[in-house]
Amino acid sequence: MERLTIADAQALWQPTGAYLNTASYGLPPTPAWDALQAALEDWRGGRTSWEHWGVPGEEARASFARLVSAPVETVAIAANVSTLVGLVAAAVPDGARVLAPDVEFTSVLFPFMAQASRGVSVQLVPAAELAGEIGPDVGVVAFSAVQMASGEVADLGAIAEAAAEHEVITVVDATQAIGWLPFDAAPFDVVAAHAYKWMLSPRGTAFMAIRPERLEAVVPHAAGWYAGEDPLTTFFGPPLRLAESARRLDTSPAWFMWVATAPALAVIERIGVEAIHEHDLGLANRFRAGLGLEPRDSAVVFCDIEGAAERLEQAGIRAAVRGGRLRTSWHVYNTTAHVDRTLEVLLG
């Protein structure tokens, strides 16, 4: 695979102004955009069959597996994270106690809270205290690798170690991590992620890496033709013939979203997550330094500046407000010039 430097890769994006909102959605690199447009033209013209539109989903599955160092046969694909996490939540034992951060995104919380009729309970604790609260009375720990509400990066090593000690199931939402944060799925039972943020893909493509011993307990409640070992042979009739691998949890792919996702992930692989991590943190900490803040380990920066979002928007800089605070998120298409211009607008 031919490698790309950050400088060379930045030619693959054409943002209008400074785009500092990847934590909301990422921007597509040119190969992803072009692949999507070509597929849409084929669809509009009715000039092709559809089978080859399923190939990018398999390519993306393999890319995701490499990005998280997981065997490809342990990776399921679907349209969003909660669809996949919901299957896991439905499989936890009756009466299980679930531990989660108190600022956790609801797509991680709600699937477990929806199991209350079976006695499943969810206890919330401060994100920084999660590892210390894991004990023998906890059945599951469910959390985001990076919190969208604060940019806080979880202490993945400490959580994995504590969970292993007490045989606690770990469920990680890595949507705000994979694509910029080097991530190893091996210490965790379940790692799910939507691709439309830091993986620079359209909304509607998601992945889940699940340990084989956990897969055995998960019922594929939404099983359809795509959950078979060879989907093109499972169109009609019984018997039930589910895949042995995690693809038994797949849902039928929205073709065009996967057509764009596969080349987007290929670009990330060509650059390398380690290089993206160094780049993104460098920009985020340059921005923090300009605001008089201490450096941190996150590409997401929150700050309190009155009227900040309005000033940035007027200057053509796109960021977000979450919880009443300005949130900027720095990714591969951003530059030091974007940092300096943003500081100039905010600080005058």
SVG drawing of the C-alpha trace seen along z (x, -y; Angstrom):
<svg xmlns="http://www.w3.org/2000/svg" viewBox="-40 -42 45 68">
<polyline fill="none" stroke="black" stroke-width="0.4" points="0.0,0.0 1.4,-3.3 1.8,-5.6 0.5,-9.2 2.1,-12.0 -0.3,-14.4 0.7,-17.2 0.0,-15.1 -3.2,-13.7 -4.6,-17.2 -5.0,-17.7 -7.8,-15.1 -10.2,-17.5 -11.8,-20.8 -13.4,-22.3 -15.1,-25.6 -13.2,-27.7 -11.9,-26.1 -13.9,-23.0 -13.4,-22.2 -16.4,-20.0 -15.3,-16.4 -16.8,-15.3 -20.1,-16.0 -19.3,-14.6 -16.2,-14.1 -15.5,-15.4 -15.1,-12.8 -11.7,-12.5 -11.9,-12.8 -11.8,-9.0 -14.8,-8.5 -16.8,-11.3 -15.9,-10.3 -16.9,-6.6 -20.2,-7.7 -21.0,-10.0 -20.1,-7.2 -22.4,-4.8 -25.2,-7.3 -24.8,-7.9 -24.9,-4.2 -28.1,-3.9 -29.7,-6.9 -29.0,-5.5 -29.8,-1.9 -26.7,-0.8 -25.5,1.9 -26.6,4.7 -26.2,4.3 -24.1,7.2 -20.8,5.3 -22.1,2.6 -21.8,5.1 -18.1,5.5 -17.1,2.2 -18.8,3.3 -16.5,6.3 -13.5,4.1 -14.5,1.7 -15.0,4.6 -11.4,5.6 -10.1,2.1 -11.9,1.6 -10.5,5.0 -7.0,3.8 -7.6,0.4 -8.5,2.0 -6.2,5.1 -9.1,7.5 -9.6,10.7 -11.9,9.8 -14.2,12.7 -15.0,11.0 -16.4,7.8 -20.1,7.2 -21.4,4.3 -24.7,2.4 -26.1,-1.1 -25.5,-2.5 -24.0,-1.7 -27.1,-1.3 -28.4,1.5 -25.3,3.5 -25.0,2.6 -28.7,3.4 -28.0,7.0 -25.3,7.2 -27.5,5.6 -30.3,8.1 -27.8,10.9 -26.6,9.8 -27.9,11.9 -31.1,11.0 -30.4,8.7 -27.0,7.6 -25.6,4.4 -24.1,2.1 -21.6,-0.6 -21.3,-3.6 -20.0,-7.2 -22.4,-9.9 -21.9,-11.9 -22.2,-8.9 -23.8,-9.1 -27.3,-7.7 -26.6,-5.2 -24.5,-3.4 -26.9,-3.9 -30.3,-3.3 -29.8,0.2 -29.0,1.3 -31.6,-0.9 -34.2,0.7 -33.5,4.1 -34.9,2.8 -37.8,5.3 -35.3,8.1 -33.8,6.5 -30.8,5.0 -29.8,1.8 -27.4,-1.0 -25.2,-2.9 -23.6,-6.1 -20.3,-7.3 -17.8,-10.1 -15.9,-9.0 -12.5,-9.4 -13.6,-7.1 -14.9,-4.3 -12.0,-1.9 -12.0,-2.2 -15.7,-1.4 -15.4,1.9 -15.8,4.8 -17.3,8.3 -20.8,6.9 -20.6,5.3 -21.7,7.4 -21.0,5.0 -19.0,1.8 -20.2,-0.3 -18.4,-3.5 -17.1,-5.7 -13.4,-5.6 -13.6,-9.4 -16.5,-11.4 -18.4,-13.6 -19.5,-15.8 -16.1,-16.6 -13.4,-15.2 -12.1,-13.1 -10.1,-10.0 -10.9,-7.0 -8.2,-5.2 -8.5,-2.2 -5.7,-0.2 -7.0,-0.6 -10.6,0.2 -9.6,3.3 -7.4,4.5 -10.0,4.0 -12.7,5.6 -10.5,8.6 -9.7,9.0 -13.4,9.2 -14.6,11.0 -16.7,8.0 -18.0,7.6 -16.6,4.6 -18.6,2.7 -16.8,-0.3 -18.2,-2.9 -15.2,-4.0 -17.0,-6.4 -15.2,-9.4 -11.8,-7.6 -11.2,-5.4 -9.6,-7.3 -7.4,-9.5 -6.7,-7.5 -4.6,-4.3 -6.9,-1.6 -6.5,2.1 -9.7,4.0 -8.1,7.1 -8.6,6.2 -12.3,5.6 -15.3,7.9 -17.2,5.5 -16.0,2.5 -18.5,0.6 -18.1,-2.5 -20.0,-4.6 -17.8,-5.7 -19.3,-9.1 -17.1,-11.1 -13.3,-10.5 -13.5,-7.7 -14.7,-10.3 -17.6,-8.3 -21.3,-8.9 -23.8,-8.4 -25.2,-4.9 -22.1,-2.7 -21.0,-1.1 -18.9,1.7 -18.6,4.0 -15.7,6.2 -16.9,8.9 -15.0,11.7 -16.0,15.1 -17.0,16.3 -19.3,13.3 -20.8,13.8 -22.1,17.2 -24.5,15.7 -25.8,12.9 -29.1,13.7 -29.1,12.1 -32.6,10.7 -32.5,8.7 -31.1,11.6 -31.8,11.4 -30.4,12.6 -27.1,10.7 -26.5,12.7 -25.8,15.9 -22.3,17.2 -22.7,16.5 -25.6,13.9 -26.1,14.5 -27.2,18.1 -29.5,17.3 -32.3,15.4 -35.1,17.9 -36.6,20.3 -35.4,22.4 -33.5,23.8 -31.8,21.1 -28.2,20.9 -26.4,18.1 -22.8,17.4 -20.4,18.8 -18.6,15.5 -19.7,12.2 -21.4,11.4 -24.4,13.3 -25.1,10.0 -24.9,8.0 -27.8,6.1 -28.3,5.6 -26.0,2.8 -27.2,-0.5 -25.0,-0.1 -24.0,-3.6 -22.9,-4.5 -20.5,-1.6 -19.3,-2.5 -18.0,-5.7 -16.9,-4.2 -14.4,-1.7 -12.2,-4.3 -12.5,-6.7 -11.0,-4.0 -8.4,-3.2 -7.2,-6.8 -6.9,-6.6 -4.9,-3.4 -2.6,-5.0 -1.8,-7.9 -1.7,-5.8 -3.5,-6.4 -0.3,-7.1 0.6,-9.9 -3.0,-11.3 -2.9,-11.1 0.3,-13.1 -1.0,-15.7 -4.4,-16.0 -3.0,-16.3 -0.4,-18.8 -3.1,-21.1 -5.4,-20.6 -2.6,-21.4 -1.5,-24.4 -5.0,-25.7 -5.1,-25.0 -1.8,-26.8 -3.2,-29.8 -6.1,-29.8 -3.8,-29.5 -4.9,-25.9 -2.8,-22.9 -2.0,-20.3 -4.2,-17.2 -4.4,-13.8 -7.5,-14.6 -8.2,-16.0 -11.4,-17.5 -11.1,-20.9 -13.7,-22.5 -13.5,-26.1 -15.7,-28.9 -15.6,-32.0 -18.7,-34.2 -20.2,-34.5 -17.4,-32.2 -19.6,-30.2 -21.2,-33.3 -17.8,-34.9 -16.4,-31.8 -19.4,-31.4 -19.2,-34.9 -15.5,-34.3 -16.4,-31.1 -15.1,-28.7 -17.3,-25.8 -17.3,-24.5 -20.0,-23.3 -21.6,-24.1 -22.2,-21.3 -23.4,-21.8 -23.1,-25.6 -19.4,-25.3 -17.5,-25.8 -16.3,-22.5 -13.6,-22.3 -12.3,-19.0 -9.1,-18.8 -8.5,-16.3 -6.3,-15.5 -7.6,-18.2 -6.9,-21.0 -3.6,-23.0 -1.7,-25.3 -3.2,-28.2 -6.6,-27.1 -5.5,-27.1 -4.0,-30.5 -6.9,-32.0 -9.4,-30.6 -7.4,-32.0 -7.3,-35.4 -11.0,-35.4 -11.7,-34.3 -9.1,-36.5 -9.0,-39.5"/>
</svg>
